[in-house]
């Protein structure tokens, strides 16, 4: 019985560690904006789909899919960005200085969308 409880607690701890690193940063302000954000590309989705970033901060996308992906800003965003083609395991970081909403998509899979909100 004690062994089962120990295994259960270990599993919960592992889940907490994994979830704690998804799309988050340890310097988030009261509005949830961070100066460094990680956004994973997994199962043909941006995870998380929407993030808040402090002006001058950096967002990093990591492709965890076997298919190639991009994170490309929509026309009309406050500033344009494009990660270029990301293969499995590749990452790309973009620094965004100008406040506003930056909707983006994957050039290969147009149904994949997300938004970076840059705040002061």
DRENDO-1510 file (C-alpha; in Angstrom, 1 decimal, always signed):
<recs>
REC; n; res; u; v; w
REC; 1; UNK; +0.0; +0.0; +0.0 .
REC; 2; UNK; +2.8; +2.4; +0.9 .
REC; 3; UNK; +4.5; +1.7; -2.4 .
REC; 4; UNK; +1.4; +2.5; -4.4 .
REC; 5; UNK; +1.0; +5.8; -2.6 .
REC; 6; UNK; +4.7; +6.6; -3.3 .
REC; 7; UNK; +4.3; +5.8; -7.0 .
REC; 8; UNK; +1.1; +7.9; -7.1 .
REC; 9; UNK; +2.9; +10.9; -5.5 .
REC; 10; UNK; +5.8; +10.6; -7.9 .
REC; 11; UNK; +3.5; +10.5; -10.9 .
REC; 12; UNK; +1.7; +13.7; -9.6 .
REC; 13; UNK; +5.1; +15.4; -9.1 .
REC; 14; UNK; +6.2; +14.5; -12.6 .
REC; 15; UNK; +2.9; +15.9; -14.1 .
REC; 16; UNK; +3.3; +19.1; -12.1 .
REC; 17; UNK; +6.9; +19.6; -13.4 .
REC; 18; UNK; +5.8; +19.0; -17.0 .
REC; 19; UNK; +2.8; +21.3; -16.8 .
REC; 20; UNK; +4.7; +24.0; -14.9 .
REC; 21; UNK; +7.0; +24.6; -17.9 .
REC; 22; UNK; +4.3; +24.8; -20.6 .
REC; 23; UNK; +3.9; +28.3; -21.9 .
REC; 24; UNK; +5.0; +29.9; -18.7 .
REC; 25; UNK; +7.8; +31.8; -17.1 .
REC; 26; UNK; +8.7; +32.5; -13.5 .
REC; 27; UNK; +8.7; +36.3; -13.9 .
REC; 28; UNK; +5.0; +36.6; -14.8 .
REC; 29; UNK; +3.4; +39.9; -13.6 .
REC; 30; UNK; +0.0; +40.3; -12.0 .
REC; 31; UNK; -1.6; +40.3; -15.6 .
REC; 32; UNK; +0.2; +37.0; -16.5 .
REC; 33; UNK; +2.7; +38.7; -18.9 .
REC; 34; UNK; +6.3; +37.4; -18.8 .
REC; 35; UNK; +9.6; +38.5; -20.3 .
REC; 36; UNK; +10.3; +35.0; -21.6 .
REC; 37; UNK; +7.6; +32.7; -22.9 .
REC; 38; UNK; +7.8; +29.1; -24.2 .
REC; 39; UNK; +5.2; +28.0; -26.7 .
REC; 40; UNK; +5.3; +24.4; -27.8 .
REC; 41; UNK; +4.1; +23.0; -31.1 .
REC; 42; UNK; +2.5; +19.6; -30.5 .
REC; 43; UNK; -0.2; +17.6; -32.1 .
REC; 44; UNK; -0.7; +20.3; -34.7 .
REC; 45; UNK; -1.4; +23.0; -32.1 .
REC; 46; UNK; +0.4; +25.9; -30.5 .
REC; 47; UNK; +0.4; +25.1; -26.8 .
REC; 48; UNK; -0.7; +27.4; -25.3 .
REC; 49; UNK; -2.6; +29.0; -28.1 .
REC; 50; UNK; -2.6; +32.5; -26.6 .
REC; 51; UNK; +0.2; +34.0; -24.5 .
REC; 52; UNK; +1.1; +37.4; -22.9 .
REC; 53; UNK; +4.5; +38.8; -23.2 .
REC; 54; UNK; +6.1; +41.9; -21.7 .
REC; 55; UNK; +7.3; +44.5; -24.3 .
REC; 56; UNK; +10.9; +43.7; -25.1 .
REC; 57; UNK; +10.4; +40.0; -24.1 .
REC; 58; UNK; +11.2; +36.9; -26.1 .
REC; 59; UNK; +8.9; +34.1; -27.1 .
REC; 60; UNK; +10.4; +30.7; -28.1 .
REC; 61; UNK; +8.6; +28.1; -30.2 .
REC; 62; UNK; +9.7; +24.5; -30.0 .
REC; 63; UNK; +8.5; +22.0; -32.6 .
REC; 64; UNK; +7.5; +18.7; -30.9 .
REC; 65; UNK; +5.8; +17.2; -34.0 .
REC; 66; UNK; +7.3; +15.1; -36.7 .
REC; 67; UNK; +5.8; +17.5; -39.3 .
REC; 68; UNK; +7.5; +20.8; -40.0 .
REC; 69; UNK; +5.8; +24.0; -38.8 .
REC; 70; UNK; +6.3; +27.8; -38.7 .
REC; 71; UNK; +5.0; +30.6; -36.5 .
REC; 72; UNK; +4.3; +33.4; -38.9 .
REC; 73; UNK; +2.6; +36.7; -38.0 .
REC; 74; UNK; -0.6; +37.6; -39.7 .
REC; 75; UNK; -0.6; +40.6; -42.0 .
REC; 76; UNK; -1.4; +43.8; -40.0 .
REC; 77; UNK; +0.3; +42.6; -36.8 .
REC; 78; UNK; +2.2; +45.4; -35.0 .
REC; 79; UNK; +5.4; +44.0; -36.3 .
REC; 80; UNK; +6.0; +41.0; -38.6 .
REC; 81; UNK; +7.8; +37.8; -37.6 .
REC; 82; UNK; +8.5; +34.4; -39.0 .
REC; 83; UNK; +10.3; +31.5; -37.4 .
REC; 84; UNK; +11.0; +29.9; -40.7 .
REC; 85; UNK; +10.6; +26.1; -41.1 .
REC; 86; UNK; +11.0; +24.3; -37.8 .
REC; 87; UNK; +11.7; +20.6; -37.9 .
REC; 88; UNK; +11.2; +18.2; -35.0 .
REC; 89; UNK; +13.2; +19.4; -31.9 .
REC; 90; UNK; +14.1; +22.8; -33.4 .
REC; 91; UNK; +13.4; +26.0; -31.6 .
REC; 92; UNK; +13.2; +29.7; -32.7 .
REC; 93; UNK; +13.1; +32.7; -30.4 .
REC; 94; UNK; +11.6; +36.1; -31.5 .
REC; 95; UNK; +11.9; +39.3; -29.5 .
REC; 96; UNK; +8.8; +41.6; -29.6 .
REC; 97; UNK; +9.2; +45.2; -28.5 .
REC; 98; UNK; +6.0; +46.9; -29.8 .
REC; 99; UNK; +2.8; +46.4; -27.6 .
REC; 100; UNK; -0.3; +45.0; -29.3 .
REC; 101; UNK; -1.8; +41.7; -30.4 .
REC; 102; UNK; +0.2; +39.5; -32.8 .
REC; 103; UNK; -2.0; +36.8; -34.4 .
REC; 104; UNK; +0.1; +34.1; -36.0 .
REC; 105; UNK; -0.3; +30.8; -37.9 .
REC; 106; UNK; +1.6; +27.9; -39.4 .
REC; 107; UNK; +2.4; +28.4; -43.1 .
REC; 108; UNK; +2.1; +24.6; -43.7 .
REC; 109; UNK; -1.1; +24.1; -41.6 .
REC; 110; UNK; -3.2; +27.2; -41.9 .
REC; 111; UNK; -5.7; +25.9; -39.3 .
REC; 112; UNK; -3.0; +26.2; -36.6 .
REC; 113; UNK; -3.3; +29.7; -35.1 .
REC; 114; UNK; -2.3; +31.5; -31.9 .
REC; 115; UNK; -1.9; +35.0; -30.5 .
REC; 116; UNK; +0.9; +36.8; -28.6 .
REC; 117; UNK; -0.3; +39.8; -26.7 .
REC; 118; UNK; +2.6; +42.2; -26.0 .
REC; 119; UNK; +1.9; +44.5; -23.0 .
REC; 120; UNK; +3.9; +47.3; -21.4 .
</recs>
